[in-house]
Amino acid sequence: MNEEKDELLPGHIASDFYLWLWYRSETGGGHLDLGEGEEVDFWVDDRISFRTPGEQKVSAVMTGEHPGGSPEARAALAGGKVLRDVRLALKREDREYMVTLKGPLIEVSGAKLPGLVKTGDTAEILFERMFLYEELGLMLRGLFRRFAQLRTSDQWERGVMPQLTAWAHGQAEAEPPQDA
Amino acid sequence: MGILSGGLSVRRYRVEGQLPEAREALITALNGNAFREPLSPVHKEEVMGWTQVHNLLDTSFDDINLWLYNHYAIFALRIDKKTLPAKLFKAHLQKRQQAWCKESGRERVPAKVKEELKELLEMEMLRQTLPKVAVHELVWNLQEGWLAVHSQSDAVNDKLRKHFHRSFSMVLQPVTPLEWTADLPEVADRLLSMGTTELGDGQ
């Protein structure tokens, strides 16, 4: 399955996506208009894990409050590591989600859904959880589309990479990027 | 923790193939591939099959109201396997071999006898051992043709895909984020050709 996963989506695409989410949340305030009136707030919650390029196993983990702001996390990037998993918080309207995005297929893991129905009718619980699961998917889809468009544009090399590199090396103050 | 409660850890699939129009066909497929206890108590191979999510001992899908909610079908894959504790087995076997040597007045146990003692002990211990039971809940959106299983283990997912195909003659294809850009084919193509972004000092 691991090889199949890599054929389905090379692992570095997920790593780049996680990196972009982290960078955006640290420097761009973690707010994105996904179009058609859809807006989402997001931030790195309490865990980031890294791997060495070409490998799948975890090589470093940062946990605790705001691991994305720690010098150790950026040092891991500056040391050539790439992201493996990221624990993300997302907010849409008044609904807040927590989820670990994991591995090359960007799988949803340990997702905490803001459900209100806890006990009672199975159908009621199921419909609410499916609505929330789909909403989480909608946000992730919107974020990935935005990332994919940027990653494949000239803007990535010209605008984003220099900022990302400077940020990873602690050489730049957090600046809201123009279009990153 | 699963589809109906707790944190959600899922792998998502697109369901490919012809969904039977009649719900009776689904009932037949689920019942026909539901979990069945092995006939022999010394059965050591893995056994798997569908169960209800409400109770893993409920394996009848005749009552549609217990597993189909509008267009969502929820059920679970139960996988049982009996495993003997290796160290305990080895210790018992050693005792049996020592006893055999004492009884027969020989210093060593011949290979054939060793094998017989081993098989006998295995059967005795299997009879006393309960299986390890794993239950993996899943939800299948019949209308939109996707399925999410509450497991990210590659081994479990491989078994699920095989059992699902055996049951419904339909194929589970893992959903990738590239499908989120399906309406932007040039973006998906370019994305696949991109290299790794590394921000190390060598860059």
Boltz contact constraints between the chains, C-beta under 6 A:
constraints:
  - contact:
      token1: [A, 1]
      token2: [B, 154]
      max_distance: 6.0
  - contact:
      token1: [A, 8]
      token2: [B, 174]
      max_distance: 6.0
  - contact:
      token1: [A, 8]
      token2: [B, 176]
      max_distance: 6.0
  - contact:
      token1: [A, 9]
      token2: [B, 176]
      max_distance: 6.0
  - contact:
      token1: [A, 9]
      token2: [B, 178]
      max_distance: 6.0
  - contact:
      token1: [A, 12]
      token2: [B, 196]
      max_distance: 6.0
  - contact:
      token1: [A, 16]
      token2: [B, 197]
      max_distance: 6.0
  - contact:
      token1: [A, 53]
      token2: [B, 196]
      max_distance: 6.0
  - contact:
      token1: [A, 77]
      token2: [B, 199]
      max_distance: 6.0
  - contact:
      token1: [A, 80]
      token2: [B, 198]
      max_distance: 6.0
  - contact:
      token1: [A, 80]
      token2: [B, 200]
      max_distance: 6.0
  - contact:
      token1: [A, 105]
      token2: [B, 176]
      max_distance: 6.0
  - contact:
      token1: [A, 106]
      token2: [B, 177]
      max_distance: 6.0
  - contact:
      token1: [A, 107]
      token2: [B, 11]
      max_distance: 6.0
  - contact:
      token1: [A, 107]
      token2: [B, 152]
      max_distance: 6.0
  - contact:
      token1: [A, 108]
      token2: [B, 10]
      max_distance: 6.0
  - contact:
      token1: [A, 109]
      token2: [B, 9]
      max_distance: 6.0
  - contact:
      token1: [A, 110]
      token2: [B, 7]
      max_distance: 6.0
  - contact:
      token1: [A, 110]
      token2: [B, 9]
      max_distance: 6.0
  - contact:
      token1: [A, 111]
      token2: [B, 7]
      max_distance: 6.0
  - contact:
      token1: [A, 111]
      token2: [B, 8]
      max_distance: 6.0
  - contact:
      token1: [A, 112]
      token2: [B, 7]
      max_distance: 6.0
  - contact:
      token1: [A, 123]
      token2: [B, 69]
      max_distance: 6.0
  - contact:
      token1: [A, 125]
      token2: [B, 4]
      max_distance: 6.0
  - contact:
      token1: [A, 126]
      token2: [B, 69]
      max_distance: 6.0
  - contact:
      token1: [A, 126]
      token2: [B, 72]
      max_distance: 6.0
  - contact:
      token1: [A, 141]
      token2: [B, 180]
      max_distance: 6.0
  - contact:
      token1: [A, 144]
      token2: [B, 177]
      max_distance: 6.0
  - contact:
      token1: [A, 144]
      token2: [B, 180]
      max_distance: 6.0
  - contact:
      token1: [A, 145]
      token2: [B, 180]
      max_distance: 6.0
  - contact:
      token1: [A, 145]
      token2: [B, 181]
      max_distance: 6.0
  - contact:
      token1: [A, 148]
      token2: [B, 181]
      max_distance: 6.0
  - contact:
      token1: [A, 148]
      token2: [B, 187]
      max_distance: 6.0
  - contact:
      token1: [A, 148]
      token2: [B, 191]
      max_distance: 6.0
  - contact:
      token1: [A, 149]
      token2: [B, 187]
      max_distance: 6.0
  - contact:
      token1: [A, 152]
      token2: [B, 187]
      max_distance: 6.0
  - contact:
      token1: [A, 152]
      token2: [B, 190]
      max_distance: 6.0
  - contact:
      token1: [A, 152]
      token2: [B, 191]
      max_distance: 6.0
  - contact:
      token1: [A, 165]
      token2: [B, 199]
      max_distance: 6.0
  - contact:
      token1: [A, 168]
      token2: [B, 199]
      max_distance: 6.0
